[in-house]
Amino acid sequence: MMKKKDFVALYQELGNIESFSVAAQQVELFMETMKVAMEKDDLVILRKFGNFEKRILKGREGRNPKTGEMIMTETKYRINFKPASTFNKRIDDFTKEQEKITKKRTRKSKNK
């Protein structure tokens, strides 16, 4: 699992940014920009990365498990991310390569 500070450190390394705080500001600016863009539009398209889409989850009738009372849930909005095919392929290829390396290591350790 990668936390935000780990992501900022990787961003700093890949971007050759001297200061962690500058990298953190840039990541924070990107995240704030995404939030504002999603508030304004239903769809944000980042070519070769993916699409962020605002979806409506309609309210429905539910039941309170404690009391058994029937209640109506509220309509909610959720963000859905659909990765671009190039991004998906890159992750898939990387994961398959890592699995091959892991299998080779486990075979060698079993043969010893």
C-alpha positions in Angstrom: 0.0 0.0 0.0 1.3 3.4 -0.9 0.4 6.3 1.3 0.3 10.0 0.2 3.8 10.7 1.6 5.2 7.7 -0.2 3.5 8.9 -3.4 5.0 12.4 -3.0 8.5 10.9 -2.4 8.1 8.9 -5.6 6.8 11.9 -7.5 9.8 13.9 -6.2 12.2 11.2 -7.4 10.7 10.7 -10.8 10.4 14.5 -11.4 13.9 15.3 -10.2 12.4 17.7 -7.7 14.9 18.9 -5.1 12.5 19.6 -2.3 9.9 17.2 -0.8 7.8 20.2 0.2 7.7 21.5 -3.5 6.7 18.0 -4.7 4.0 17.8 -2.0 2.6 21.2 -3.1 2.5 20.0 -6.7 0.7 16.8 -5.7 -1.7 18.8 -3.5 -2.4 21.2 -6.4 -3.2 18.3 -8.8 -5.6 16.7 -6.3 -7.4 20.1 -5.7 -7.6 20.6 -9.4 -9.2 17.2 -9.8 -11.7 18.0 -7.1 -12.7 21.3 -8.6 -12.9 19.7 -12.1 -15.2 16.9 -10.9 -17.4 19.5 -9.1 -17.8 21.4 -12.4 -18.1 18.5 -14.9 -19.4 14.9 -14.9 -16.4 13.6 -16.8 -12.6 14.4 -16.7 -10.6 12.7 -19.4 -6.8 12.3 -19.0 -5.6 10.8 -22.2 -3.3 7.7 -21.8 -4.3 7.6 -18.1 -8.0 7.2 -17.7 -11.4 8.8 -17.2 -13.0 10.0 -14.0 -16.7 10.0 -14.1 -19.3 11.3 -11.6 -22.1 8.7 -11.1 -25.4 9.0 -9.3 -26.4 6.3 -6.8 -30.1 6.7 -6.6 -31.8 6.6 -3.2 -33.4 3.3 -2.5 -35.6 1.7 0.2 -33.7 -0.1 2.9 -34.2 -1.5 6.3 -32.6 -0.6 9.6 -31.2 -4.0 10.8 -31.4 -3.0 14.4 -35.1 -1.8 14.5 -36.4 -3.4 11.3 -37.8 0.0 10.3 -38.0 0.7 6.6 -36.0 3.8 5.5 -35.2 5.6 2.3 -31.5 6.1 1.6 -30.3 9.4 0.1 -29.1 9.9 -3.5 -25.3 10.0 -3.5 -22.6 10.7 -6.1 -19.6 8.5 -6.5 -16.5 8.9 -8.7 -15.7 6.1 -11.0 -12.3 5.7 -12.6 -11.9 3.8 -15.9 -8.2 3.3 -16.8 -7.1 3.9 -20.4 -6.1 0.8 -22.3 -2.5 1.9 -22.5 -2.3 2.4 -18.7 -4.1 -0.9 -18.1 -1.8 -2.8 -20.4 1.3 -1.3 -18.7 0.1 -2.3 -15.2 -0.9 -5.8 -16.5 2.5 -6.3 -18.2 4.4 -5.2 -15.1 2.3 -7.4 -12.8 2.9 -10.5 -15.1 6.6 -9.8 -15.1 6.7 -9.6 -11.3 4.8 -12.9 -11.1 7.4 -14.6 -13.3 10.2 -13.3 -11.1 8.5 -14.5 -8.0 7.9 -17.9 -9.5 11.6 -18.2 -10.5 12.7 -17.3 -6.9 10.4 -19.8 -5.3 11.6 -22.6 -7.7 15.2 -21.9 -6.8 14.6 -21.9 -3.1 12.7 -25.2 -3.3 15.5 -26.8 -5.3 18.1 -26.0 -2.6 
